[in-house]
Amino acid sequence: MNANMTATTSGPRDFAGAGDESHDNVLEVSVDQSTFGLRMTDTPEGRNKASVLINKMYAWRGYSGTHMLTDDPNRITLTTTVKGEVLGTLTLGIDSPVGILADDIFKEEIDRYRARGAKVCEITKLAFDPQVNSKETMASLFHLAVLHARDIHCCTDLFIEVNPRHRRFYEHMLGFAREGEVKTNPRVNAPAYLLRVGFDYVTQQIQTLGGKGAASGERSFYPLFFSPHEEQGIVHRLREMR
């Protein structure tokens, strides 16, 4: 997997893609001869496009409610775009005095880590259009979220609420572990497990497997992450643009 950041920047926290006229922060990535954009979606238009995809995919899965992204300094929405169309999105929530969304039903479980001095974060509002049939693009989006959480915001522990039918994917492919029992998530009116992974484990996996690709034969998502060398370059650029 080859990550190519464009050479020009137009201000703090700004990736400028070749020929990109939006104000979103863009990182262009080439995978398997095709190019897609990883965007830090910080405009109303960008958040609206991501919200449309989230509601479309949540309705398709039978989840209830209307899900809109708002301008929140503690939430970073990342999207995968192809020719300006949002085909994948996730939101990284950073802990703050008001907590994270998972506190609504799993506060007791999360507070145990806070009591140990952990800085927690979460991934929410994950949605991918079915026409995106590339594990590499999903892995790139996850990895960019990891870099924001671990290297920019100094988080130590990542949480995610998942439907029981998706639990094994996160456990087997990304090393998440279950925290507590299944509960009903009122935001989508569906059952959910709380899963957690420490960034110490994630870092070790990236150092060992990152950039090796599917040909490595490893039954893990981490070979599809950026290589350690590519990761260093992206982190350096992110820190420059803060």
C-alpha positions as CSV (number, residue, x, y, z in Angstrom):
1,M,0.0,0.0,0.0
2,N,1.5,3.3,-1.1
3,A,0.5,6.5,0.7
4,N,1.1,9.7,-1.2
5,M,0.5,13.1,0.4
6,T,0.3,15.9,-2.0
7,A,3.1,18.5,-1.8
8,T,1.1,21.6,-1.2
9,T,-0.7,22.8,2.0
10,S,-2.8,26.0,2.3
11,G,-2.8,26.5,6.0
12,P,-3.0,24.7,9.4
13,R,-4.6,21.3,9.4
14,D,-5.0,21.4,5.6
15,F,-4.2,18.7,3.1
16,A,-4.6,19.9,-0.4
17,G,-5.3,17.2,-3.0
18,A,-4.3,17.7,-6.6
19,G,-7.1,19.6,-8.2
20,D,-9.1,19.7,-5.0
21,E,-11.1,22.9,-4.5
22,S,-12.8,22.1,-1.2
23,H,-11.7,23.4,2.2
24,D,-11.6,19.9,3.7
25,N,-8.3,18.5,4.8
26,V,-7.3,15.8,2.2
27,L,-4.7,13.0,2.2
28,E,-4.5,11.3,-1.2
29,V,-3.8,7.5,-1.1
30,S,-3.0,5.2,-3.9
31,V,-4.1,1.6,-3.5
32,D,-4.0,-1.1,-6.2
33,Q,-3.5,1.5,-9.1
34,S,-6.5,3.6,-7.9
35,T,-6.5,6.8,-5.9
36,F,-8.9,7.8,-3.2
37,G,-9.0,10.7,-0.7
38,L,-8.9,10.5,3.1
39,R,-10.6,13.6,4.3
40,M,-10.8,15.3,7.7
41,T,-14.3,16.5,7.2
42,D,-14.5,20.0,8.8
43,T,-17.1,21.8,6.7
44,P,-20.9,21.7,6.8
45,E,-21.0,20.3,3.3
46,G,-18.6,17.5,4.2
47,R,-20.4,16.6,7.3
48,N,-23.7,16.6,5.4
49,K,-22.3,14.2,2.8
50,A,-21.1,11.9,5.5
51,S,-24.4,12.0,7.3
52,V,-26.3,11.0,4.2
53,L,-24.1,7.9,3.8
54,I,-24.5,7.1,7.5
55,N,-28.3,7.3,7.4
56,K,-28.4,5.3,4.2
57,M,-26.3,2.5,5.5
58,Y,-27.9,2.5,9.0
59,A,-31.4,2.2,7.5
60,W,-30.2,-0.6,5.2
61,R,-29.1,-2.5,8.3
62,G,-32.4,-1.8,10.1
63,Y,-31.1,0.7,12.6
64,S,-33.5,3.4,13.8
65,G,-33.0,7.1,14.2
66,T,-31.6,10.0,12.2
67,H,-27.9,10.5,12.5
68,M,-26.4,13.9,11.8
69,L,-22.8,15.0,12.3
70,T,-22.3,18.3,14.1
71,D,-19.4,20.7,14.5
72,D,-17.9,19.4,17.7
73,P,-14.2,20.1,18.6
74,N,-14.0,16.7,20.4
75,R,-15.2,14.7,17.3
76,I,-13.1,14.2,14.1
77,T,-15.0,12.9,11.1
78,L,-12.9,11.1,8.5
79,T,-14.2,10.1,5.1
80,T,-13.1,8.1,2.1
81,T,-13.9,9.9,-1.1
82,V,-13.6,9.0,-4.7
83,K,-14.1,11.8,-7.2
84,G,-15.7,13.9,-4.5
85,E,-18.2,11.2,-3.5
86,V,-18.2,10.0,0.1
87,L,-18.0,6.2,0.1
88,G,-16.9,5.6,3.7
89,T,-16.8,7.4,7.0
90,L,-16.1,7.1,10.7
91,T,-16.0,9.6,13.5
92,L,-13.3,9.6,16.2
93,G,-14.6,10.9,19.6
94,I,-12.0,12.2,22.1
95,D,-12.8,12.1,25.8
96,S,-13.7,15.4,27.4
97,P,-15.6,16.7,30.4
98,V,-18.8,15.6,28.8
99,G,-17.4,12.1,28.1
100,I,-17.9,10.0,24.9
101,L,-21.1,8.6,23.4
102,A,-20.4,5.1,24.7
103,D,-20.8,6.5,28.2
104,D,-24.6,6.6,27.6
105,I,-24.8,2.8,28.3
106,F,-21.2,1.7,29.1
107,K,-20.0,4.5,31.5
108,E,-19.2,2.1,34.3
109,E,-17.0,-0.1,32.1
110,I,-15.2,3.0,30.6
111,D,-14.7,4.7,34.0
112,R,-12.6,1.7,35.1
113,Y,-10.0,2.7,32.5
114,R,-10.2,6.4,33.3
115,A,-9.6,5.5,37.0
116,R,-6.3,3.9,35.9
117,G,-5.2,7.1,34.2
118,A,-6.2,6.1,30.6
119,K,-7.2,8.8,28.1
120,V,-10.0,7.1,26.2
121,C,-11.5,7.7,22.7
122,E,-14.1,6.0,20.6
123,I,-15.0,5.2,17.0
124,T,-18.6,5.9,16.1
125,K,-20.7,6.3,13.0
126,L,-18.8,3.9,10.8
127,A,-20.4,3.4,7.4
128,F,-19.1,2.1,4.1
129,D,-21.0,2.1,0.8
130,P,-21.4,-1.5,-0.6
131,Q,-19.7,-0.4,-3.8
132,V,-16.5,0.1,-1.8
133,N,-15.2,-3.5,-1.9
134,S,-11.7,-2.7,-0.7
135,K,-10.4,-3.7,2.7
136,E,-7.4,-1.5,2.0
137,T,-9.5,1.7,2.0
138,M,-11.2,0.7,5.2
139,A,-7.8,-0.1,6.8
140,S,-6.5,3.3,5.7
141,L,-9.4,5.1,7.3
142,F,-8.9,3.2,10.6
143,H,-5.2,3.9,10.5
144,L,-5.7,7.6,10.1
145,A,-8.1,7.6,13.1
146,V,-5.4,5.7,15.1
147,L,-2.8,8.4,14.2
148,H,-5.2,11.2,15.3
149,A,-6.1,9.5,18.5
150,R,-2.6,8.2,19.5
151,D,-0.2,10.7,18.2
152,I,-2.2,14.0,18.1
153,H,-4.5,13.6,21.1
154,C,-2.3,11.2,23.2
155,C,-5.1,8.7,23.7
156,T,-4.3,5.3,25.3
157,D,-7.4,3.2,24.8
158,L,-9.9,2.9,21.9
159,F,-13.5,1.8,22.4
160,I,-16.2,0.9,19.9
161,E,-19.8,-0.2,20.2
162,V,-20.7,-3.0,17.8
163,N,-23.6,-5.1,16.9
164,P,-23.1,-8.7,18.2
165,R,-22.9,-10.0,14.6
166,H,-19.8,-7.8,13.9
167,R,-18.0,-8.5,17.2
168,R,-15.8,-11.4,16.0
169,F,-14.4,-9.3,13.1
170,Y,-13.1,-6.6,15.5
171,E,-11.8,-9.2,17.9
172,H,-10.0,-11.4,15.4
173,M,-8.9,-8.9,12.9
174,L,-8.0,-5.8,15.0
175,G,-7.4,-7.3,18.5
176,F,-10.4,-5.7,20.3
177,A,-11.6,-7.4,23.5
178,R,-15.1,-7.4,24.9
179,E,-15.9,-5.2,28.0
180,G,-19.0,-6.3,29.8
181,E,-22.2,-7.8,28.5
182,V,-24.4,-6.9,25.6
183,K,-26.8,-4.0,26.1
184,T,-29.3,-2.1,24.0
185,N,-28.0,1.0,22.3
186,P,-30.9,3.5,22.3
187,R,-29.3,5.6,19.5
188,V,-29.9,2.8,17.0
189,N,-32.4,0.6,19.0
190,A,-30.2,-2.4,18.6
191,P,-28.0,-4.6,20.8
192,A,-24.4,-3.7,21.2
193,Y,-21.2,-4.9,22.8
194,L,-18.5,-2.5,24.0
195,L,-15.1,-3.5,22.7
196,R,-11.7,-2.0,23.6
197,V,-8.2,-2.2,22.3
198,G,-5.1,-0.5,23.7
199,F,-2.9,1.6,21.5
200,D,0.2,-0.2,22.8
201,Y,-1.1,-3.4,21.1
202,V,-2.1,-1.5,18.0
203,T,1.4,0.1,17.8
204,Q,3.1,-3.3,18.1
205,Q,0.9,-4.8,15.4
206,I,1.6,-1.9,13.0
207,Q,5.4,-2.2,13.7
208,T,5.2,-5.9,12.9
209,L,2.7,-6.1,10.1
210,G,1.9,-2.7,8.7
211,G,2.4,-2.3,5.0
212,K,2.9,-6.0,4.3
213,G,-0.5,-6.3,2.5
214,A,-2.8,-9.3,2.0
215,A,0.0,-11.3,0.5
216,S,1.5,-11.7,4.0
217,G,-1.0,-14.4,4.7
218,E,-1.7,-13.0,8.2
219,R,-5.3,-13.3,9.4
220,S,-5.4,-9.7,10.6
221,F,-6.3,-6.2,9.3
222,Y,-3.0,-4.8,10.3
223,P,-1.0,-5.8,7.2
224,L,-3.4,-3.5,5.3
225,F,-2.4,-0.5,7.5
226,F,0.3,1.9,6.3
227,S,3.9,0.7,6.8
228,P,5.8,2.1,9.8
229,H,7.8,4.4,7.4
230,E,4.6,5.7,5.8
231,E,3.0,6.2,9.2
232,Q,5.9,8.3,10.4
233,G,5.5,10.6,7.4
234,I,1.8,11.0,7.9
235,V,2.2,11.7,11.6
236,H,4.9,14.3,10.9
237,R,2.6,16.1,8.4
238,L,-0.3,16.0,10.8
239,R,1.8,17.6,13.6
240,E,3.1,20.3,11.2
241,M,-0.5,21.3,10.3
242,R,-1.9,21.6,13.8
